[in-house]
């Protein structure tokens, strides 16, 4: 299928499948903004409520060269509008509640109890919008023994057991290089919001959705928490696969490839390639027990070839292989370009950068990076006017 066939019946009058849904975001880095980013990418009208001084994400590196804008802010706050108010002030609280009364979904990721102290917790927002879908994302959740603890992404990776299995087998536990706990809990926050919105549309009932970074990482750990509860030993495998062999990252003449076998049928084909048909009858368990031996055989074969040669040979034989790319390699990759996964976007300072596109494609309601991340308070006048504030009231709020 080519791209034009996929989008043959696409509509051009909608921003995405969530067009018409309003989301209020009261968040700080990274899980809350990510949940709202997913909904914004899907076409929702997401209004990010931010302190007038700006939240932490605006100061997180890396900074775009020759600019004061940061890559994290531009990445996770695109497709949103921005309202700058101080939620701890009486005027800010009043504005926020009036805004919440117009919303379908609210997302927050402050420490549990914080927004309630400011008069903006679930019960207070529910009082002005009874059917609100109120999503709270935190380190350990809204209830439980540790719910009052601070919770950040690397803490969740360590607490959940995820980091214990990550890294080189000869080294120690290693956190992910990305905000994995934040990203995963952000996705669950968005998914929970959409599920609760579906329920609201069917019944008229809103609800409070509770997502914890620790819970999200446990959920996405492929059954490892169950294995742990059963006392089944779990080993750190690095770039190898605990359920298959040989498969690893191998040095080539001009780079590295991740290659190997996952199925017995793969192994039989590979044995022909390696001229080692004497090993073709080794089953999965036997191969895993002889992992180091088989790794050495495949590694020796790869060492004599270039990355391109290996990829082409493996593709011809329907064997799994990939070059080990740097992120800097992706912009020029033909496949990434054909998938529109890096989309040119003009930022507020006039420069154009490539921003990562939404991961889900919709044939009927296409989505994209529609516009850049807004500056602090860029949409204050626009949003407050929508709420009925006249110019005099706007001026008073500005002064306050």
Secondary structure, DSSP 8 states (H G I E B T S, - for coil): --HHHHTTT--SS-SSTTTT-EEEEE--TTHHHHHHHHHHHTT-EEEEEE-TT--GGGG-S-B-TTSS-BHHHHHHSTTEEEEE--TTSHHHHHHHHHHHTT-SEEEE-SSTTHHHHTT-SHHHHHHH-TT-EEEEEESS-SSSTTTTS---HHHHHHHTSTGGG-S-TTS-----SS-HHHHHHHHHHHHHHHHHHHHHHHHS--EEEEEEHHHHHHHTSTTHHHHHHTT------TTSBTTBSSEEEEE-SSSEEEEE-SSHHHHHHHHHHHT-GGGTT--HHHHHHTHHHHHHHHHHHHHTS-HHHHHHHHHHTT--EEE---HHHHTT-HHHHHTT-EEEEE-TTS-EEEEE--S---SSS-----S----TTTTHHHHHHHTT--HHHHHHHHH-
